[in-house]
Amino acid sequence: MSISSKKAPMFRFSVVVFVLCLCPSGLPAAIAPDNLDCVIISVRDQKLMLLQNGAKVATYPVSTSMFGLGDFLGRMTTPLGYFAIAQKIGDHAPIGAVFHNRRFTGEILAPNAPGRDPVITRIIWLRGLEVQNAHAFTRCIYIHGTPQEKTIGRPASYGCIRMKSSDVAAVYDQLPLGSIVQIIQGRLPKVPKARPMPPSDTLVAELEKTKGQDQLGSKSAPPSLTVEQMRVAGALAAERQKQTSTRGSSARPKDKATPVLNNGETIAQSKNPRA
């Protein structure tokens, strides 16, 4: 069964909610790290760990609330537990872009701009998946950038998870809607590092090599033949194919191929910034 890209985030969120209904105590640790791209945030370490396919991709310093932990309405505390990424705001916005009510104001701030502490660069809006964080979305708990980068690494926010602009932009690009975010009070778990991806030119070379081997394997004789025997067999096969093509073309007129125009379609990515 195929799922359209527009319905994928909602489907993913529904799966998480269904699992939570089956497991009232919370999302099992085996499900979040192993089967989903996710994030774990440690209040004690003041760090965020990005995982993909159960392996650690990167770790970034963060800043949680200076007022402690909790999910009480009217309090500026950081909630704990499992969350899902409900909305992402700031696609293609410049680094340091200032947001007010989740709208880009047009202003851009440099790191550690004096006297300023707005939400900048990217907004990752979290929705709580448990009773202990049920108010997170209403309270506007985000993972977002801050110009006060000198405070990163210690509790200094008003409830949200603050990050350096370059870091939050990197995390934003790697997490789709519906991804799981876990905020824990203790230390980050020990997770094996992800294997580094080879450079793009290496991937292309490997792909061409594999393609060539596949083509050779489909046309050549069994592996017991020598290289010279395979060359002779290939030459004979090519000659027979050429003779067959010549007889076929003389027996019947060759149809003229009708040109086909491939009209490209441009799909614009819809943006739905919250007011």
N, C-alpha and C positions, 0 to 999 in steps of 0.2 A: 504494500500500500504506500503510495507516494503522498507526501504532504507538501503543499505549496509553501514558498518562502514566507508569505504573509501570515500563514497560519502556524508556522513552526514555533515562534515564541510562545503563543498561547497554548499549543500542544505541549510544549516542554513544561510550562508552568503547571498545566493540569496534571501532568505525570507526577511532578513533585508533590502537589497537593494530595493526589491519590496515595502516594507512598506515605505521606505524613498521616493520613487517615488510618492506614494500616499499622503505622508505628506511632502511637500517641506520644511516646517519650521523645520523639524528635527524629530527624533524618539520620539513619544509621551512617556512621563514619565510612563504611565500606562503599556506600552508594555515592556520596559526594565526591571523594577524591578519585575513585577508580572509573566511574562511568560518565562523569560530566566535567567539562572545563569549569573550574571553580576558583574561588579565592578564600584564603583563610587569613584572618586578621587577629593578631595577638595584642591584647591590651598590655600585657606585661612586657613584651618585647618592643612594643610600638613599631611593629613591622607587618607588612602585607606580603603574603606568599601567593604567587600565581601558579596554579597547577593545570596541566593539560594531559589528559589520558593517564592520570594518576602520578605524573612525574612533575617535579619542581622545575618551572621555567625561569622564574626570577623572584627576587625578594626586594621589597622597597621599604624605606622608612616611612612612617605615617605619624599622625597625631590624632589621638582620641580626645574625648571631652575632659576638660579641666575640672568639671563638676562631678565626675564619677560615672557610675554605671546605672542603667535602668531604662525603663520605657514609660515613665509617667508623663501624662499630658501636662504641659506647662513647665516641665523641667528640661534643662539643657544637658541631659545625660546621654551617654552612648549605650544603646541596647545591645544585649548579647543574643546569641543563638543563630539560627539559620534564616537566610533571606534569599529572595530572588530579585534579579535585576529587572525592575518594572519598566523603567524608561531610561534612555540615553539621550542626553542633550548636549549639543555642541559640535556636531559633525563638521569637520573642516574649519572650525573656528581657529583663529590664530592663537599661538601660545600667549597666555596673559590676557585673553579676552575677558572682559568683565561682564558678569551676568547679574541682572536684577529681576527678581520674580521669574527666573529661568529664561530670560530674554537677553540677548546680546545687546549691550548698550552702545557699542561702537568704540568704547574706551579699551585701551590695552595697557596693562601694568607690567613693569619689569619686576623681577624677583626682589623681595624685601623693599618694596616701595614704601617710603615713610608715611605713617599715619593712615594707611589704608589696609582694610582687611575684608574685602568682598569675596564672593565666590567667583573663581576664574577658571578659564581654559576648558574644562569638561565637567559635566554633571552625570553621575551614575546614581539614579534614584532607586532606593531599596524598598522592597515590600516584605514585611515580616511574615514568616511561615509558621510561627508558633505563638502560643498564648503570651509568652514572656516578651514578645516584640510586636504584638498585634497593632500597635499605634505608630510603627516606624514610618509608614508611607504618609500618614496624616501629619506626622511631626516633621516631614521633609528631611529624613535622614539620608544624606548623600555620601558618596565618595566623590570628592571634588578637589580642584586645585586651590592653592592659597598663595598670595604674594608673600606671606610671612614665612618664608622657607627656613628662616633661622630657628623657628620654633618646632620644626619637624623633628621627631624623635622623642618628644615628651608630650604628655597630655596638655593640650593648649586650645582645643576647639570648643565649640558650643553644642556639641552632641554629634556632629558629623565626623567622618573620617577624612582628614586633610592629607593631601599629598603635594609633592613638588609638581609644578606644571608639566615638566617633561615626563615624569613618572606616570601621572594620571592619564596623560595622552596615550602612553604606551599600553597601559592596562585597558583603557577604553577601547582601543582598536582590536584587542585580542579576546574580548568577552562579548558574546552575543546576548540579546535579550533573553531572559529566562535563566541565565547562568546563576549558579548557587554561590552565595557569599556567606561565610561562617565567621562570626566574631566570637572569640573565646577570651576568657580571662587569663588563662595560663600561657605557657610558652608555645611557640610554633612546634608542630610535630616534626620528627625527622623523616624526610621524604627523599627518595633518590632523585638525582638530577636527571632532567630530560636529556636524551642524546642530541648533541648539536646537529643541526641540519647542514648538509654540504652546500657549498656555494651553488648558485643557479647554473653557472657554466659547467660545473661538474655534473649536475643533474642532467643537463642536456646531453653531455657526452655519454653518460651512462645509458640514457634512453636510446641514443643512436646506436650505441654498441649492442644493446639488447635487441633492438629492431633488426640490425644486420644479422645477428646470430639467429634470430627467429626465421628470417628469410632464407638464410643458408640452410637451416635445419629442415625447412619445408621443401626445398628443391634438391637437396643432396641425398646421396645413398646412405645406407646404414653406417654407423660409426666404424664397422670392421673394415671398410674400404680404405685404401690409402688416399693421400691427398691427390696424387696423380690420377688415380682411378676416378675420383670425384670430379676432377677437372674435365677428363675425357667424357664422363657421363653427362656433365653439364653442357659441354659443347654439342654433343649429339642431340640432347634434348632441345637445345636452342635451334639447331638446324632443322629438326623435325617440325618444330612449331612454326618456323619460318616458311617451310614448304607447305604446310597445312594452310597457313594464312594466305599464301599466294594462290593456291587452288581455289580457296573459298572466295577470294575477291574476284577471280576471273569468272566464276560460275554465276554470281549474282551481283547486280549493281550495289554499290555501297551507299547506304542511306546517308543522307546529309544530316548531320546533327543539328538540331534546333538550338540556337543559343538560349541560355537561361540566365536571366538577370537576377542576381541575389541582392534584393533590396534590403539593406541593413535597417534594423529597427533600434532606436535609442530608447532605453528605459530609464526614465528619470527616477532617482531615489526620492521617495516621499519623505518629507521632514514634517514632524508634528511637534514643534516646541510647545511646552506647557506654558500657560499664561501665569 
